[in-house]
Each structure stands twice: as structure tokens, then as C-alpha cells.
């Protein structure tokens, strides 16, 4: 998995933990943390798929 994808996964996990803490404390700031977790999750998926496609292209395979 590429480094940027790993960083995005780490941000996603930290944002999820921050959202849980915010909601437990009764703060609506957790909604923003949930959105940050969603964006970072999408970034991780994007970078993972991009690296997988590049690896397949360098091996001579085509992706659908």
C-alpha cells in the first residue's frame, strides 16, 4: 500500500476516534470529524486503487 494511502488511513482512524470522543462529550463538533473521516477514507481508497492500477499497467495488464 502506498505511503499516502497509509497516511490517509491513519487520519481516518484518528478522525473517527475524535468523532467518538466529541459525541460522547455531547459536542456536535463530531459531525465535522465524521466528514473528515469520510474524506480521508475516500483518499485512502483512491491512492490504493491508483497504485494498484499503476502496478498492473507496469506489468502489462489492463484494468476494466
N, CA, C and O atoms as a printed pandas DataFrame, in Angstrom:
     atom_number atom_name residue_name chain_id  residue_number  x_coord  y_coord  z_coord
0              1         N          UNK        A               1    0.852   -1.171    0.000
1              2        CA          UNK        A               1    0.000    0.000    0.000
2              3         C          UNK        A               1    0.901    1.239    0.000
3              4         O          UNK        A               1    1.867    1.298    0.761
4              5         N          UNK        A               2    0.597    2.216   -0.836
5              6        CA          UNK        A               2    1.449    3.406   -0.909
6              7         C          UNK        A               2    1.397    4.232    0.387
7              8         O          UNK        A               2    0.456    4.142    1.175
8              9         N          UNK        A               3    2.436    5.026    0.564
9             10        CA          UNK        A               3    2.569    5.799    1.791
10            11         C          UNK        A               3    1.417    6.781    1.985
11            12         O          UNK        A               3    0.919    6.931    3.101
12            13         N          UNK        A               4    0.986    7.450    0.918
13            14        CA          UNK        A               4   -0.124    8.401    1.057
14            15         C          UNK        A               4   -1.411    7.704    1.494
15            16         O          UNK        A               4   -2.198    8.268    2.254
16            17         N          UNK        A               5   -1.620    6.502    1.022
17            18        CA          UNK        A               5   -2.804    5.752    1.437
18            19         C          UNK        A               5   -2.720    5.395    2.919
19            20         O          UNK        A               5   -3.724    5.443    3.630
20            21         N          UNK        A               6   -1.536    5.043    3.379
21            22        CA          UNK        A               6   -1.374    4.721    4.798
22            23         C          UNK        A               6   -1.599    5.953    5.675
23            24         O          UNK        A               6   -2.217    5.858    6.736
24            25         N          UNK        A               7   -1.100    7.104    5.235
25            26        CA          UNK        A               7   -1.339    8.333    5.976
26            27         C          UNK        A               7   -2.823    8.669    6.017
27            28         O          UNK        A               7   -3.340    9.107    7.045
28            29         N          UNK        A               8   -3.501    8.463    4.904
29            30        CA          UNK        A               8   -4.936    8.743    4.862
30            31         C          UNK        A               8   -5.715    7.794    5.774
31            32         O          UNK        A               8   -6.691    8.204    6.403
32            33         N          UNK        A               9   -5.296    6.541    5.849
33            34        CA          UNK        A               9   -5.944    5.595    6.762
34            35         C          UNK        A               9   -5.716    6.023    8.205
35            36         O          UNK        A               9   -6.622    5.937    9.034
36            37         N          UNK        A              10   -4.499    6.485    8.506
37            38        CA          UNK        A              10   -4.208    6.948    9.867
38            39         C          UNK        A              10   -5.073    8.150   10.222
39            40         O          UNK        A              10   -5.606    8.226   11.329
40            41         N          UNK        A              11   -5.215    9.089    9.293
41            42        CA          UNK        A              11   -6.073   10.256    9.533
42            43         C          UNK        A              11   -7.521    9.820    9.715
43            44         O          UNK        A              11   -8.233   10.362   10.560
44            45         N          UNK        A              12   -7.949    8.861    8.942
45            46        CA          UNK        A              12   -9.316    8.360    9.056
46            47         C          UNK        A              12   -9.564    7.751   10.442
47            48         O          UNK        A              12  -10.597    8.007   11.061
48            49         N          UNK        A              13   -8.628    6.958   10.914
49            50        CA          UNK        A              13   -8.779    6.340   12.232
50            51         C          UNK        A              13   -8.765    7.388   13.346
51            52         O          UNK        A              13   -9.555    7.312   14.287
52            53         N          UNK        A              14   -7.871    8.359   13.234
53            54        CA          UNK        A              14   -7.810    9.406   14.251
54            55         C          UNK        A              14   -9.061   10.278   14.233
55            56         O          UNK        A              14   -9.562   10.671   15.286
56            57         N          UNK        A              15   -9.563   10.578   13.044
57            58        CA          UNK        A              15  -10.783   11.381   12.944
58            59         C          UNK        A              15  -11.985   10.615   13.496
59            60         O          UNK        A              15  -12.872   11.205   14.112
60            61         N          UNK        A              16  -12.011    9.317   13.275
61            62        CA          UNK        A              16  -13.099    8.505   13.830
62            63         C          UNK        A              16  -13.040    8.507   15.356
63            64         O          UNK        A              16  -14.068    8.630   16.021
64            65         N          UNK        A              17  -11.842    8.372   15.904
65            66        CA          UNK        A              17  -11.694    8.421   17.365
66            67         C          UNK        A              17  -12.096    9.792   17.903
67            68         O          UNK        A              17  -12.750    9.882   18.942
68            69         N          UNK        A              18  -11.712   10.852   17.207
69            70        CA          UNK        A              18  -12.087   12.197   17.638
70            71         C          UNK        A              18  -13.598   12.396   17.573
71            72         O          UNK        A              18  -14.173   13.061   18.434
72            73         N          UNK        A              19  -14.240   11.827   16.565
73            74        CA          UNK        A              19  -15.698   11.938   16.458
74            75         C          UNK        A              19  -16.380   11.218   17.613
75            76         O          UNK        A              19  -17.340   11.732   18.187
76            77         N          UNK        A              20  -15.891   10.039   17.953
77            78        CA          UNK        A              20  -16.474    9.288   19.068
78            79         C          UNK        A              20  -16.336   10.082   20.364
79            80         O          UNK        A              20  -17.291   10.203   21.130
80            81         N          UNK        A              21  -15.140   10.621   20.604
81            82        CA          UNK        A              21  -14.913   11.407   21.820
82            83         C          UNK        A              21  -15.813   12.633   21.837
83            84         O          UNK        A              21  -16.388   12.965   22.874
84            85         N          UNK        A              22  -15.940   13.308   20.703
85            86        CA          UNK        A              22  -16.786   14.506   20.644
86            87         C          UNK        A              22  -18.243   14.174   20.932
87            88         O          UNK        A              22  -18.911   14.894   21.674
88            89         N          UNK        A              23  -18.734   13.092   20.352
89            90        CA          UNK        A              23  -20.128   12.726   20.582
90            91         C          UNK        A              23  -20.358   12.264   22.017
91            92         O          UNK        A              23  -21.410   12.539   22.594
92            93         N          UNK        A              24  -19.391   11.570   22.593
93            94        CA          UNK        A              24  -19.528   11.120   23.976
94            95         C          UNK        A              24  -19.590   12.325   24.919
95            96         O          UNK        A              24  -20.326   12.311   25.906
96            97         N          UNK        A              25  -18.816   13.361   24.609
97            98        CA          UNK        A              25  -18.831   14.568   25.426
98            99         C          UNK        A              25  -20.029   15.463   25.134
99           100         O          UNK        A              25  -20.206   16.492   25.787
100          101         N          UNK        A              26  -20.840   15.089   24.175
101          102        CA          UNK        A              26  -22.040   15.843   23.860
102          103         C          UNK        A              26  -21.825   17.004   22.909
103          104         O          UNK        A              26  -22.671   17.893   22.817
104          105         N          UNK        A              27  -20.715   17.008   22.207
105          106        CA          UNK        A              27  -20.408   18.102   21.287
106          107         C          UNK        A              27  -20.828   17.727   19.864
107          108         O          UNK        A              27  -20.644   16.594   19.419
108          109         N          UNK        A              28  -21.392   18.700   19.173
109          110        CA          UNK        A              28  -21.772   18.482   17.778
110          111         C          UNK        A              28  -20.587   18.632   16.834
111          112         O          UNK        A              28  -20.734   18.467   15.624
112          113         N          UNK        A              29  -19.416   18.943   17.377
113          114        CA          UNK        A              29  -18.210   19.025   16.558
114          115         C          UNK        A              29  -17.864   17.664   15.946
115          116         O          UNK        A              29  -17.105   17.580   14.981
116          117         N          UNK        A              30  -18.427   16.614   16.518
117          118        CA          UNK        A              30  -18.203   15.267   15.993
118          119         C          UNK        A              30  -18.674   15.100   14.560
119          120         O          UNK        A              30  -18.153   14.264   13.821
120          121         N          UNK        A              31  -19.661   15.898   14.167
121          122        CA          UNK        A              31  -20.146   15.835   12.780
122          123         C          UNK        A              31  -19.023   16.207   11.820
123          124         O          UNK        A              31  -18.861   15.575   10.776
124          125         N          UNK        A              32  -18.254   17.224   12.167
125          126        CA          UNK        A              32  -17.129   17.612   11.305
126          127         C          UNK        A              32  -16.068   16.516   11.261
127          128         O          UNK        A              32  -15.476   16.258   10.213
128          129         N          UNK        A              33  -15.834   15.875   12.398
129          130        CA          UNK        A              33  -14.858   14.783   12.412
130          131         C          UNK        A              33  -15.316   13.606   11.563
131          132         O          UNK        A              33  -14.496   12.937   10.936
132          133         N          UNK        A              34  -16.611   13.351   11.539
133          134        CA          UNK        A              34  -17.143   12.288   10.685
134          135         C          UNK        A              34  -16.905   12.625    9.214
135          136         O          UNK        A              34  -16.562   11.753    8.416
136          137         N          UNK        A              35  -17.090   13.897    8.865
137          138        CA          UNK        A              35  -16.836   14.308    7.475
138          139         C          UNK        A              35  -15.360   14.186    7.119
139          140         O          UNK        A              35  -15.024   13.759    6.014
140          141         N          UNK        A              36  -14.478   14.552    8.038
141          142        CA          UNK        A              36  -13.037   14.399    7.801
142          143         C          UNK        A              36  -12.689   12.919    7.621
143          144         O          UNK        A              36  -11.882   12.566    6.760
144          145         N          UNK        A              37  -13.295   12.068    8.429
145          146        CA          UNK        A              37  -13.052   10.624    8.295
146          147         C          UNK        A              37  -13.515   10.120    6.933
147          148         O          UNK        A              37  -12.841    9.294    6.317
148          149         N          UNK        A              38  -14.661   10.610    6.455
149          150        CA          UNK        A              38  -15.153   10.191    5.145
150          151         C          UNK        A              38  -14.245   10.624    4.013
151          152         O          UNK        A              38  -13.964    9.846    3.102
152          153         N          UNK        A              39  -13.786   11.864    4.070
153          154        CA          UNK        A              39  -12.887   12.363    3.013
154          155         C          UNK        A              39  -11.572   11.595    3.031
155          156         O          UNK        A              39  -11.075   11.198    1.977
156          157         N          UNK        A              40  -11.002   11.380    4.215
157          158        CA          UNK        A              40   -9.725   10.673    4.276
158          159         C          UNK        A              40   -9.873    9.208    3.865
159          160         O          UNK        A              40   -8.946    8.623    3.305
160          161         N          UNK        A              41  -11.033    8.616    4.143
161          162        CA          UNK        A              41  -11.284    7.252    3.691
162          163         C          UNK        A              41  -11.313    7.188    2.167
163          164         O          UNK        A              41  -10.745    6.275    1.567
164          165         N          UNK        A              42  -11.972    8.151    1.552
165          166        CA          UNK        A              42  -12.007    8.196    0.084
166          167         C          UNK        A              42  -10.614    8.424   -0.495
167          168         O          UNK        A              42  -10.266    7.849   -1.526
168          169         N          UNK        A              43   -9.816    9.265    0.168
169          170        CA          UNK        A              43   -8.449    9.497   -0.298
170          171         C          UNK        A              43   -7.622    8.219   -0.223
171          172         O          UNK        A              43   -6.858    7.912   -1.139
172          173         N          UNK        A              44   -7.776    7.478    0.868
173          174        CA          UNK        A              44   -7.023    6.229    1.012
174          175         C          UNK        A              44   -7.405    5.243   -0.088
175          176         O          UNK        A              44   -6.542    4.602   -0.686
176          177         N          UNK        A              45   -8.701    5.129   -0.347
177          178        CA          UNK        A              45   -9.166    4.221   -1.393
178          179         C          UNK        A              45   -8.638    4.654   -2.754
179          180         O          UNK        A              45   -8.227    3.810   -3.551
180          181         N          UNK        A              46   -8.643    5.960   -3.035
181          182        CA          UNK        A              46   -8.162    6.484   -4.306
182          183         C          UNK        A              46   -6.683    6.169   -4.505
183          184         O          UNK        A              46   -6.292    5.663   -5.557
184          185         N          UNK        A              47   -5.863    6.463   -3.503
185          186        CA          UNK        A              47   -4.423    6.230   -3.641
186          187         C          UNK        A              47   -4.109    4.737   -3.739
187          188         O          UNK        A              47   -3.185    4.340   -4.449
188          189         N          UNK        A              48   -4.865    3.922   -3.038
189          190        CA          UNK        A              48   -4.653    2.474   -3.134
190          191         C          UNK        A              48   -4.990    1.970   -4.536
191          192         O          UNK        A              48   -4.234    1.194   -5.121
192          193         N          UNK        A              49   -6.130    2.417   -5.073
193          194        CA          UNK        A              49   -6.518    1.973   -6.422
194          195         C          UNK        A              49   -5.574    2.506   -7.485
195          196         O          UNK        A              49   -5.274    1.812   -8.456
196          197         N          UNK        A              50   -5.100    3.743   -7.306
197          198        CA          UNK        A              50   -4.177    4.324   -8.276
198          199         C          UNK        A              50   -2.865    3.540   -8.302
199          200         O          UNK        A              50   -2.317    3.282   -9.374
200          201         N          UNK        A              51   -2.367    3.164   -7.138
201          202        CA          UNK        A              51   -1.123    2.383   -7.083
202          203         C          UNK        A              51   -1.327    0.998   -7.676
203          204         O          UNK        A              51   -0.448    0.477   -8.363
204          205         N          UNK        A              52   -2.485    0.400   -7.412
205          206        CA          UNK        A              52   -2.768   -0.927   -7.958
206          207         C          UNK        A              52   -2.869   -0.862   -9.485
207          208         O          UNK        A              52   -2.385   -1.759  -10.175
208          209         N          UNK        A              53   -3.492    0.189  -10.013
209          210        CA          UNK        A              53   -3.603    0.333  -11.472
210          211         C          UNK        A              53   -2.235    0.581  -12.095
211          212         O          UNK        A              53   -1.937    0.057  -13.169
212          213         N          UNK        A              54   -1.405    1.375  -11.428
213          214        CA          UNK        A              54   -0.061    1.626  -11.956
214          215         C          UNK        A              54    0.772    0.351  -11.949
215          216         O          UNK        A              54    1.539    0.094  -12.877
216          217         N          UNK        A              55    0.614   -0.444  -10.894
217          218        CA          UNK        A              55    1.342   -1.710  -10.813
218          219         C          UNK        A              55    0.877   -2.669  -11.912
219          220         O          UNK        A              55    1.689   -3.372  -12.514
220          221         N          UNK        A              56   -0.432   -2.691  -12.167
221          222        CA          UNK        A              56   -0.957   -3.565  -13.217
222          223         C          UNK        A              56   -0.517   -3.083  -14.599
223          224         O          UNK        A              56   -0.228   -3.894  -15.479
224          225         N          UNK        A              57   -0.467   -1.766  -14.787
225          226        CA          UNK        A              57   -0.050   -1.226  -16.079
226          227         C          UNK        A              57    1.426   -1.518  -16.345
227          228         O          UNK        A              57    1.818   -1.801  -17.476
228          229         N          UNK        A              58    2.231   -1.447  -15.297
229          230        CA          UNK        A              58    3.652   -1.735  -15.490
230          231         C          UNK        A              58    3.887   -3.213  -15.743
231          232         O          UNK        A              58    4.894   -3.588  -16.344
232          233         N          UNK        A              59    2.965   -4.059  -15.290
233          234        CA          UNK        A              59    3.086   -5.495  -15.538
234          235         C          UNK        A              59    2.501   -5.888  -16.890
235          236         O          UNK        A              59    2.650   -7.031  -17.324
236          237         N          UNK        A              60    1.836   -4.947  -17.557
237          238        CA          UNK        A              60    1.285   -5.224  -18.869
238          239         C          UNK        A              60   -0.158   -5.664  -18.864
239          240         O          UNK        A              60   -0.681   -6.064  -19.904
240          241         N          UNK        A              61   -0.816   -5.600  -17.724
241          242        CA          UNK        A              61   -2.227   -5.972  -17.634
242          243         C          UNK        A              61   -3.091   -4.749  -17.881
243          244         O          UNK        A              61   -2.659   -3.615  -17.673
244          245         N          UNK        A              62   -4.307   -4.990  -18.324
245          246        CA          UNK        A              62   -5.263   -3.894  -18.469
246          247         C          UNK        A              62   -6.321   -4.037  -17.393
247          248         O          UNK        A              62   -6.671   -5.147  -16.991
248          249         N          UNK        A              63   -6.827   -2.899  -16.929
249          250        CA          UNK        A              63   -7.878   -2.919  -15.917
250          251         C          UNK        A              63   -9.165   -2.426  -16.531
251          252         O          UNK        A              63   -9.157   -1.636  -17.474
252          253         N          UNK        A              64  -10.277   -2.900  -15.987
253          254        CA          UNK        A              64  -11.588   -2.555  -16.517
254          255         C          UNK        A              64  -12.129   -1.393  -15.890
255          256         O          UNK        A              64  -13.234   -0.968  -16.226
